[in-house]
Amino acid sequence: MLMRRNSWTAIATTFLLSCSCLCFCLVKPSYVYIYHGCSQEKYPPGTTPFESNLNSLLSSAVSSTSQSSYNAFSIGNDTSPDSAIFGLYQCRGDLKLPDCSECVRSAVSQIGLACPYSYGASLQLEGCYVRYEHVDFLGRPDTSLRYNKCSKREVTDDAEFPRRRDTVLAELRGDTGFHVTFSGSVSGFGQCLGDLSSSDCSACISDAVNNLKTLCGSAAAGDVFLAQCHARYWASGYYNYASESSSGDRVGKAVAVIIGVVAALSVLVVLLSLCKRAMG
């Protein structure tokens, strides 16, 4: 009887620890969902050469994060064009490699849920970005707008705010790496994907800055994600304004719920296995 009680205690402990880890992962700042995009073209369910190459690419991305915050991959391009796949990941420039690795691992676990059986998909979290495509997109300039968000609060009581914001955004132009700048109470940063040349990165950041000024006006904070770069500014105290929900945020919560359900089912399978052993 004592053995069975100990077994049930172990099972309960395992369950609580699993739930605790799950909750921690879902709320960690670098894991906050920003946006995702999926191709309309789908591959058939089941084991296919493309799906095998996709799994290999995503696995390589996770493994590579122990050494680098950016990497790009191409698989199957020479041997089988029909199953070819190209992809990359990149972490925000201020993330340490362990945090980068955790973020990319989280993005990889979500991208298949957000875009099932898609020949192309991208997923942006707060701290990292993952993308794959059936066609080669690496190094090809693309400044299309993917996502933007402006804080609901506008700065109307500080005559210096527009000048300081414009100073911050002007300093971001021409940068080719991760760069943080500030002017008074306003800060900002910009970053390009690692597959862009210096000149293409500079042009992308310049377009992102123009979008920020046009779309966000006097908002206290703003984000613009183009296909290959990202720019952000914020007034003091407004770096993280994720609590201001939008339709995109609701999608992110739905993705998180799906992941939670999948994780809970996995824990349940383990628990049932332990129960069977304990009762046997």
C-alpha positions in Angstrom: 0.0 0.0 0.0 2.9 2.3 0.9 4.4 1.6 -2.5 1.2 2.7 -4.3 0.9 5.8 -2.2 4.5 6.7 -3.1 3.7 6.0 -6.7 0.7 8.3 -6.6 2.8 11.0 -4.9 5.4 10.7 -7.7 2.7 11.0 -10.3 1.2 14.1 -8.7 4.6 15.7 -8.4 5.3 15.0 -12.0 2.0 16.5 -13.0 2.5 19.7 -11.0 6.1 20.2 -12.2 5.0 19.7 -15.8 2.2 22.3 -15.4 4.6 24.7 -13.7 7.1 24.4 -16.6 4.3 24.8 -19.2 3.0 28.0 -17.5 6.5 29.4 -17.2 7.2 28.9 -20.9 3.9 30.5 -22.0 4.5 33.7 -20.1 8.2 34.2 -20.7 8.6 37.6 -22.4 10.7 36.4 -25.3 8.0 33.9 -26.2 5.2 36.5 -26.6 3.5 35.9 -30.0 3.6 38.8 -32.5 2.4 37.4 -35.9 2.5 34.4 -38.2 1.9 33.9 -41.9 1.1 30.7 -43.9 1.2 29.8 -47.6 -2.0 28.9 -49.3 -0.4 25.9 -50.9 -0.4 22.8 -48.7 1.4 19.5 -48.9 -0.5 16.2 -48.4 -0.6 14.8 -44.8 1.6 11.8 -44.2 5.3 11.2 -44.7 6.5 13.0 -47.8 10.0 14.1 -48.9 9.1 17.7 -48.3 7.9 17.0 -44.8 11.0 15.0 -44.0 13.2 17.9 -45.2 11.0 20.4 -43.2 11.5 18.4 -40.0 15.2 18.2 -40.7 15.4 22.0 -41.3 13.5 22.8 -38.1 15.7 20.4 -36.1 18.8 22.0 -37.6 17.6 25.4 -36.6 17.1 24.4 -33.0 20.5 22.7 -32.8 22.3 25.7 -34.4 21.1 28.1 -31.8 23.7 26.8 -29.3 26.3 28.5 -31.6 24.7 31.4 -33.3 21.7 33.7 -33.0 21.2 33.5 -36.8 21.5 30.8 -39.4 20.0 30.0 -42.8 19.5 26.6 -44.4 18.6 24.9 -47.7 17.8 21.2 -48.1 17.1 19.1 -51.2 17.7 21.9 -53.7 20.1 19.9 -55.8 18.9 16.4 -55.4 15.1 16.9 -55.6 13.7 20.4 -56.4 10.1 19.2 -55.7 11.0 18.6 -52.0 13.4 21.6 -51.7 13.1 23.8 -48.7 14.8 27.0 -47.6 14.6 28.5 -44.1 16.2 30.7 -41.4 15.9 31.8 -37.9 17.1 34.9 -36.1 17.0 36.1 -32.5 16.8 39.7 -31.3 20.3 41.1 -31.0 20.2 41.5 -27.2 19.2 37.9 -26.4 21.9 35.6 -25.0 22.3 32.3 -26.7 20.5 30.2 -24.1 17.5 32.6 -24.3 17.8 32.6 -28.1 17.8 28.8 -28.1 14.7 28.6 -25.9 12.8 31.2 -28.1 13.6 29.4 -31.3 12.6 26.1 -29.8 9.3 27.6 -28.8 8.8 29.1 -32.3 9.5 25.8 -34.0 7.0 24.0 -31.7 4.3 26.6 -32.7 4.9 27.0 -36.4 3.4 23.6 -37.3 0.3 24.3 -35.2 -0.1 27.8 -36.7 0.5 26.7 -40.3 -0.3 22.9 -40.6 0.9 21.3 -43.9 2.0 24.6 -45.3 4.7 24.8 -48.0 5.7 28.1 -46.5 5.3 29.6 -43.0 6.8 32.3 -40.8 6.3 32.9 -37.1 7.5 36.0 -35.1 7.8 35.9 -31.4 9.0 38.8 -29.3 12.5 37.5 -29.2 13.0 35.5 -32.4 11.8 34.7 -35.9 11.5 31.5 -37.9 10.6 31.1 -41.6 10.7 28.4 -44.2 9.6 28.3 -47.9 9.4 25.9 -50.8 11.2 28.4 -53.0 14.5 30.2 -52.4 13.9 33.6 -50.6 17.2 33.9 -48.9 19.0 37.2 -49.5 16.3 38.6 -51.8 15.2 42.0 -50.6 11.5 42.3 -49.5 10.2 45.3 -47.7 6.5 44.4 -47.6 4.7 45.2 -44.4 4.0 42.1 -42.3 2.8 43.6 -39.0 2.5 46.9 -37.2 1.2 47.9 -33.8 0.9 51.3 -32.2 0.1 52.0 -28.6 -3.4 53.2 -27.8 -2.0 56.0 -25.7 -0.8 59.1 -27.6 1.7 61.6 -26.2 0.0 65.0 -26.2 1.4 66.6 -23.1 5.1 66.6 -24.1 6.1 69.1 -26.8 9.5 67.5 -27.0 8.2 64.0 -27.8 7.9 64.3 -31.6 11.5 65.8 -31.9 13.0 63.1 -29.6 11.1 60.3 -31.5 12.3 61.6 -34.8 15.9 61.9 -33.5 15.7 58.2 -32.4 14.3 57.0 -35.7 16.8 59.1 -37.7 19.6 57.4 -35.9 18.3 54.0 -36.8 18.5 54.8 -40.6 21.6 53.4 -42.1 22.3 50.8 -39.4 23.1 47.3 -40.6 23.0 45.4 -37.3 21.1 45.3 -34.1 21.2 48.9 -32.7 19.6 50.6 -29.7 19.4 54.4 -29.5 17.7 56.9 -27.3 17.0 60.6 -27.0 15.7 61.9 -23.7 12.8 59.7 -22.6 12.4 58.0 -26.1 14.3 54.9 -27.1 14.3 52.7 -30.1 16.0 49.8 -32.0 16.2 48.3 -35.4 17.4 44.9 -36.8 17.6 43.2 -40.1 17.6 39.5 -40.9 21.1 38.1 -41.4 20.6 37.2 -45.0 20.5 40.9 -46.1 23.5 42.8 -47.5 24.4 46.0 -45.7 22.9 48.2 -48.4 19.6 46.2 -48.5 19.4 46.3 -44.7 19.8 50.0 -44.6 17.1 50.4 -47.2 14.8 48.1 -45.2 15.2 49.9 -41.9 14.6 53.2 -43.7 11.3 51.9 -45.0 10.4 50.6 -41.5 11.1 54.0 -40.0 8.9 55.7 -42.6 6.1 53.3 -41.8 6.5 54.0 -38.1 6.1 57.7 -38.6 3.2 57.3 -40.9 1.2 54.6 -39.1 1.9 55.5 -35.5 1.9 59.3 -35.5 2.1 60.5 -31.9 1.6 57.1 -30.3 3.7 56.5 -27.2 5.2 53.3 -28.8 5.2 51.6 -32.1 6.4 48.5 -33.9 6.8 47.8 -37.6 7.8 44.4 -38.9 8.7 44.3 -42.6 9.5 41.0 -44.3 13.2 41.3 -43.5 13.6 43.9 -40.8 12.0 45.3 -37.7 12.0 48.8 -36.1 10.5 49.9 -32.7 10.4 53.0 -30.6 8.9 53.7 -27.2 8.5 56.4 -24.6 9.7 55.7 -21.1 7.6 53.0 -19.5 6.2 51.8 -22.8 8.7 49.2 -24.0 6.2 46.3 -23.3 2.7 47.3 -24.2 1.4 43.8 -25.0 -1.5 44.2 -22.6 -3.2 46.4 -25.3 -4.8 43.5 -27.1 -5.6 43.3 -30.8 -6.8 40.7 -33.2 -3.3 39.5 -33.7 -2.9 39.1 -29.9 -6.0 37.0 -29.8 -4.6 34.7 -32.4 -1.4 34.4 -30.4 -3.4 33.4 -27.3 -5.3 30.8 -29.4 -2.0 29.3 -30.5 -0.7 29.3 -26.9 -3.9 27.5 -25.8 -3.4 24.9 -28.6 0.1 24.3 -27.4 -1.1 24.0 -23.8 -3.7 21.4 -24.8 -1.1 19.4 -26.7 1.3 19.6 -23.7 -1.4 18.6 -21.3 -2.3 15.6 -23.4 1.3 14.6 -23.4 1.4 14.8 -19.7 -1.8 12.8 -19.4 -0.3 10.0 -21.6 2.7 9.9 -19.2 0.4 9.8 -16.2 -1.7 7.0 -17.5 1.5 5.0 -18.3 2.7 5.6 -14.7 -0.7 4.6 -13.3 -0.7 1.4 -15.3 2.8 0.5 -13.9 1.8 1.5 -10.4 -1.4 -0.6 -10.5 0.4 -3.5 -12.1 
